[in-house]
Amino acid sequence: MTIEFHKVLFAPKEITHETKGVKLEASLVKNSKHIIKLDGKLTGTARRVCDRCGDDMDIVFDETLKLFLHNGIYTQKNNDIDTIEVLDGKIDFDKLIEDEIITAQSDFAVCGDCLNKTKG
C-alpha cells in the first residue's frame, strides 16, 4: 500500500496495513511541508532462523513505532526520532514494514530450545 506524500494533511490520517504477518496501525500527520510524523504500533510475527541451531523461529512484534517521513533528501540530523526519506513522493507501507522486519532479523537471536540448553 502506498499513499502520496502530498495527500497527508495537518489533520491526523489513520492507516492500517499488514504485510508478511506484521500489522502496522498508525496515525500520520503533516508537521510541515516536507515532514510527516508517524505514530503507530507494529504487531504480529515474522520468521527467522535461530543463530545457534539454524531452526526456524518466530520474531514477535508488539512495539511502538515513531518516525518522521521526509519528502526528499533529509539533511538535518538534530532530532531524536528516526527519519525516513521518501524519495519518489509516495509512502510505501510494505517497504516500511519489511524494513522493520529485516532490522529485527539482523539482531542475534536464539530459539527457545537453545535458550533452555544454556540454562540447564
Secondary structure, 3 states (H helix, E strand, C coil): CEEEHHHCCCCCEEEEEEECCEEEEEEEEECCCCEEEEEEEEEEEEEEECCCCCCEEEEEEEEEEEEEEEECCCCCCCCCCEEEEECCCEEEHHHHHHHHHHHHHHCCCCCHHHHHHHHC
